[in-house]
Amino acid sequence: MKLTLALLSSLLLSAGLASATDTGVPTTYPLKKCVVSDEELGGMGKPVKVTHEGTDVYLCCKSCLKDFNKDPVKFVAKVKAAEKK
């Protein structure tokens, strides 16, 4: 049973079908890049999740949090626009 699960998991990963839980970003999140730095989410370690007025936003790293907090409405708008596509 364990071997079957390991094989299936390996196949899913190699096919690119595994969920994004390995990066900590849900597969339903509409963006693959940080709204602040435009770096790939998960490329700099585990992404940082912030929530502003009910909208979850994932940043590539803690360093982006300072810029996000300067104008959160701007960055939340990017997430909402991507959700509409």
N, C-alpha and C positions, 0 to 999 in steps of 0.2 A: 504494500500500500504506500509506504513512504517513498519507495523508488518511483512509483507511478506519479505521485504528486510532484516529486522533484523533477521528473522528466517533463511533465506538463508545464510546470512553472518555467523551466528552461526554454521550452518551445515558445511559450507566450512572450517571454522576454526577448528572445531572438527575433520574433516576428513583430515586435513593437506593439503587442496587444495588451501588455500588462497595464494595470492602472498606474496613475501617477503618485500613488501613495508612497513610493520610494523617495520622492522629493518632498512629500508633505503637502503637495498641492492637489486638491480634488480634480478628478478628470472633468468635472463640469465647469471648472474655472475657465473663462473664455480666452485667457491670454497665456502665452508661453514665455513672455519676456516681462521684466520689471517695468512698471509704468514710470519710474523715476529715472533709472539709468539705462534702460533698454538692454540690459544684460539678460541672458537666459536664466529663467528660474531654475534653481538647483545647480547652476554652474559655479556658484560661490558658496556652496554648502547648503544647509537647509534654509529654505526661504522663510522670511519673517511675515507672519500674518497680522494685519491690523484691520480693525473694523471702524468704519466712520459712518455714522447715521444709518446703521443696519447693513452696509455694504462691506463685504470682506475684500480686502486688497492684499495681494501677496507681493512682497518686495524681495529682491535678490539677497539683501543682506541688511544688517543693522545700521550700516552707514547711511542707507537711503531713507531711514526713518526720519532723520532731521529735516531733509528736504521735503519729504511727504508732509510733515507736520506744518511746514510753512504755508502750504496751499493744498490741503486735503481735497477740497472740492474739485480742483483741477484734475487730480489723479483718479478720484472716484468717477468722474465723468468719462475718463478713458475706459474704465472697466465697464461702465454702463453702456457705452457706445459699442464695445466689443460684444456685449451680451445680445444686443439688438441684431447683430449681423447673422 
